[in-house]
Amino acid sequence: MTTSASVPTGPEGAITTDGTVIDRLVEANGEYAAAFTDPGMDARPVLQVAVVACMDARLDLHAALGLELGDCHTIRNAGGAVTDDVIRSLTISQRALGTRSVILIHHTGCGLESLTEDFRQELEAEVGQRPAWSVEAFRDVDQDVRQSMQRVRTNPFLLHTDDVRGFVFDVKSGLLREIDPA
């Protein structure tokens, strides 16, 4: 079952196969651009907040947080893990573009809960080279949020670490549950 309203369907709701998914996305962009007007914003988020979250397709962050275009910087990756690249993005967000707050959002039913670091060895066996990155797999989502908060709060490159809060998004109810950093 698809949840995308933009996926073309034929008779009896069957998904049509004209073109690729990317072709459909580019076509949708053409329709978007035809009605687009420059909002007159710069890259500085109005609310001075950066959102770090999992890439999971079930998380509609703007809707879930009541955000509008231009309100925040959004940084997404598998598990919402605070990796070196996330720190890179947060550093640029804070030092060059004025954000002062960081909200970290992990979620229930994350795919990283079912992986282990063995994934790297499996990739090495398959392609002959081990990835330089860590999988960042976890078993306890609350503890993983705590670890992410700690990584942000203790990073020397970040200017603003006093307003860093972490949450778990429930994919069944849509509610956020705040995690105590202790």
C-alpha positions as CSV (number, residue, x, y, z in Angstrom):
1,M,0.0,0.0,0.0
2,T,1.3,3.4,-0.9
3,T,0.7,6.6,1.0
4,S,1.9,9.0,-1.6
5,A,-0.8,11.0,-3.2
6,S,1.5,11.8,-6.1
7,V,2.0,8.3,-7.3
8,P,0.0,7.9,-10.5
9,T,-2.6,5.1,-10.5
10,G,-4.5,3.5,-13.3
11,P,-7.7,1.4,-13.4
12,E,-8.7,0.0,-10.0
13,G,-6.0,1.9,-8.2
14,A,-3.0,0.0,-9.7
15,I,0.2,2.0,-9.7
16,T,1.2,2.8,-13.2
17,T,4.8,2.2,-14.4
18,D,5.2,5.0,-16.9
19,G,8.7,6.3,-16.2
20,T,10.8,5.9,-13.1
21,V,10.1,7.2,-9.6
22,I,12.6,9.9,-10.2
23,D,10.8,10.8,-13.5
24,R,7.6,11.3,-11.4
25,L,9.5,13.4,-8.9
26,V,11.0,15.6,-11.5
27,E,7.5,16.0,-13.1
28,A,6.0,16.9,-9.7
29,N,8.8,19.5,-9.3
30,G,7.8,21.1,-12.7
31,E,4.3,21.5,-11.4
32,Y,5.6,22.9,-8.1
33,A,7.9,25.3,-9.8
34,A,5.2,26.6,-12.1
35,A,3.3,27.9,-9.1
36,F,6.4,28.8,-7.1
37,T,7.1,32.3,-5.9
38,D,10.3,33.4,-4.2
39,P,9.5,33.6,-0.4
40,G,12.2,36.3,0.0
41,M,14.1,34.4,2.8
42,D,17.7,33.9,3.4
43,A,19.3,30.7,4.7
44,R,19.0,31.8,8.4
45,P,16.2,29.9,10.1
46,V,13.6,32.2,11.6
47,L,13.3,30.2,14.8
48,Q,17.1,29.8,15.2
49,V,16.6,26.0,15.7
50,A,18.2,23.0,14.1
51,V,16.3,19.7,14.0
52,V,18.4,16.5,13.8
53,A,16.2,13.5,13.0
54,C,16.1,10.0,11.5
55,M,15.6,9.8,7.7
56,D,12.6,7.4,8.3
57,A,9.9,8.2,5.7
58,R,7.2,8.1,8.4
59,L,8.5,11.3,10.0
60,D,6.9,14.4,8.6
61,L,8.9,16.8,10.8
62,H,7.4,20.1,9.6
63,A,3.8,18.8,10.3
64,A,4.7,17.1,13.5
65,L,6.4,20.2,15.0
66,G,4.2,22.8,13.5
67,L,7.0,24.3,11.4
68,E,6.8,26.4,8.2
69,L,9.2,26.9,5.4
70,G,12.2,28.9,6.7
71,D,11.7,28.1,10.4
72,C,14.5,25.6,10.9
73,H,17.5,23.7,9.6
74,T,16.7,20.0,9.2
75,I,19.5,17.5,9.3
76,R,18.5,13.9,8.7
77,N,20.3,10.6,8.6
78,A,19.8,6.9,9.6
79,G,18.8,6.8,13.2
80,G,19.2,10.5,13.7
81,A,22.7,9.7,14.9
82,V,25.0,12.5,15.8
83,T,27.9,11.6,13.5
84,D,30.8,13.8,12.4
85,D,28.8,15.0,9.4
86,V,25.9,16.0,11.7
87,I,28.4,18.0,13.8
88,R,29.7,19.5,10.6
89,S,26.2,20.6,9.7
90,L,25.3,21.9,13.2
91,T,28.6,23.8,13.4
92,I,27.8,25.6,10.1
93,S,24.2,26.1,11.2
94,Q,25.2,27.8,14.4
95,R,28.4,29.6,13.5
96,A,27.4,30.8,10.0
97,L,23.6,30.9,10.1
98,G,22.6,31.8,13.6
99,T,20.9,28.8,15.1
100,R,20.9,28.6,18.9
101,S,18.8,25.5,19.8
102,V,19.0,21.9,18.8
103,I,16.2,19.3,18.9
104,L,17.1,15.7,18.4
105,I,14.4,13.3,17.3
106,H,14.7,9.5,17.2
107,H,11.6,7.3,16.8
108,T,10.0,4.0,17.7
109,G,10.5,1.1,15.4
110,C,13.8,2.4,13.9
111,G,15.6,0.1,11.5
112,L,18.8,0.6,13.3
113,E,17.4,-1.4,16.2
114,S,17.6,-4.5,14.0
115,L,21.1,-4.0,12.7
116,T,24.5,-4.5,14.4
117,E,28.0,-3.3,13.6
118,D,28.4,-6.7,11.8
119,F,26.7,-4.9,8.9
120,R,30.1,-3.3,8.2
121,Q,31.8,-6.7,8.0
122,E,29.0,-8.0,5.7
123,L,29.6,-5.0,3.4
124,E,33.3,-5.7,3.5
125,A,32.8,-9.3,2.5
126,E,30.5,-8.3,-0.3
127,V,32.5,-5.4,-1.9
128,G,36.0,-6.0,-0.6
129,Q,36.2,-2.8,1.4
130,R,34.9,-2.0,4.9
131,P,33.1,1.3,5.2
132,A,34.9,4.0,7.2
133,W,31.7,4.9,9.0
134,S,30.0,3.3,11.9
135,V,26.5,1.9,11.6
136,E,25.4,3.5,14.9
137,A,23.1,0.6,15.6
138,F,21.4,0.5,19.0
139,R,19.0,-1.5,21.1
140,D,17.7,1.2,23.5
141,V,16.3,4.2,21.7
142,D,16.1,6.3,24.9
143,Q,19.8,5.6,25.6
144,D,20.7,6.4,22.0
145,V,18.9,9.8,22.4
146,R,20.9,10.5,25.6
147,Q,24.2,9.6,23.7
148,S,23.2,12.0,20.9
149,M,22.5,14.8,23.4
150,Q,25.8,14.2,25.0
151,R,27.7,14.3,21.7
152,V,26.1,17.7,20.9
153,R,26.5,19.2,24.4
154,T,30.2,18.3,24.6
155,N,31.4,19.2,21.1
156,P,33.9,22.0,21.1
157,F,32.9,23.3,17.7
158,L,29.4,24.1,18.7
159,L,28.7,27.5,20.3
160,H,25.3,26.9,21.7
161,T,24.9,23.7,23.7
162,D,22.6,24.9,26.5
163,D,19.3,24.4,24.6
164,V,19.7,20.8,23.4
165,R,16.8,18.5,23.9
166,G,16.1,15.0,22.8
167,F,12.8,13.2,22.0
168,V,11.4,9.9,20.8
169,F,8.7,10.2,18.1
170,D,6.1,7.5,18.4
171,V,5.3,6.4,14.8
172,K,1.9,5.0,15.8
173,S,0.6,8.0,17.8
174,G,2.6,10.9,16.4
175,L,3.5,12.1,19.9
176,L,6.9,13.1,21.1
177,R,8.3,11.8,24.4
178,E,11.1,13.8,25.9
179,I,14.1,12.0,27.1
180,D,15.8,13.0,30.4
181,P,19.5,13.5,29.6
182,A,20.6,12.1,32.9
